[in-house]
Structures are given as C-alpha cells and as structure tokens.
Amino acid sequence: MSEISDPAQLRELLGEPGPRAVSKERVALHPRDKQWIANSPFIVLSTSDADGNCDASPKGDPAGFVKVLDDHTIVIPERPGNRRADGYLNILSNPHVGVLFLIPTRGETLRVNGRARLLSDAPYFDDMVVKGHRPILAIEIAIEQIFFHCAKAMLRSDLWKPERWAEFDFPTQARLVKELQPATAESVEQLEDYYTNQYQALLYKS
C-alpha cells in the first residue's frame, strides 16, 4: 500500500491542471450560471463542522428553486425533512459550503463554493413559495468560487442513459428501515403504507 502524503506526490501522479481548468474559476455569477441555476431541480449541499466532520445533503424542488439574489449571492430554501439538521448545525460552526447543481440529461455540473448563513425569514421568502408553503428557513450563500465541472463523471457512469442502468434488486424503503433499525415500532406493513400513501403528501408539510 502506497499512501500519498504530500502535494508533490499528488502532483507527480496527476500532473498540473491545464490552462482552461485553472482559468475557469470565477467569483461572480455569469448570465449562463444564472440560466443553469434557473433550470436545476436538484443540488447537493456539502458542509463540514469546525472539526472537519463532513456532510453532503441532496435537495430538490421545481427547477429554479435556488434563488439568485445578485451576482454574488444565492439562496437555498429548506423544506420539511427529518429534522436531523446535520448540515445546518455544521454551518453554525463552519460557514464554508459547497453546492453542486445538476440538470437531468446534462453531463456538466455547476459548482459553487462560498460562505453561508442561516435565515429564519427574509423579504424574499415569499418568492420561494411552493404549493402554498414558504420555506422553513433558508441558506444564504456569499459566493467565493464558481465554475462549471466537465462531464467526464457523467459519461463514465452513463448516469442519464436508462438503457445502461443495471438491474437493482434492493429492499423497499420500508423494509430497509426495519432491517437497519429493527427497534422501529411500526410494522413493515405500516411503513409501506407511510412511504407509499402518505409520504408524497408530506413533502411540503411539517
């Protein structure tokens, strides 16, 4: 086993980034960035606490749910969830965050890094209503770095090609919960009813 322990070793293996890779970083939103954000229905929010413990949280809503306030600021609304608040607790101790914007069928992704703060209300909350529900809270991010990431990961994985998707024999969410959390009080049947019949109705309700 050969562990890489310093930047020189890493560069010896990877080489130096090309001119386009270096020069693509920006600190303000370009109109094309705004267009991408307006068409993205799914993001991954990455955070870490003051000790470096990390979390990555998927978030989704109708395309354009992330609001652009200005060329240097974006806002992510929060909807009802499991109340663990892992990423939000991280932000309170370490405001540095990363956001990955995806658009179905597109290989590229948009990466935004910056400093976040949590807001319980703001004038723009009314602009982020979905199905009659305002956000519970919002993450306002001051952009420090933004760039498009190339499509190689999507091309290697065939992520958007249904004909290339492997058959996936995996338990339902209800059976998975009972398997991984055997102390769960509800029966498999009760959990199946919850995830099949009730879950959709709770997407925007606490």
Order of alpha helices (4+ residues) and beta strands (2+ residues): alpha-alpha-alpha-beta-beta-beta-beta-alpha-beta-beta-beta-alpha-alpha-alpha
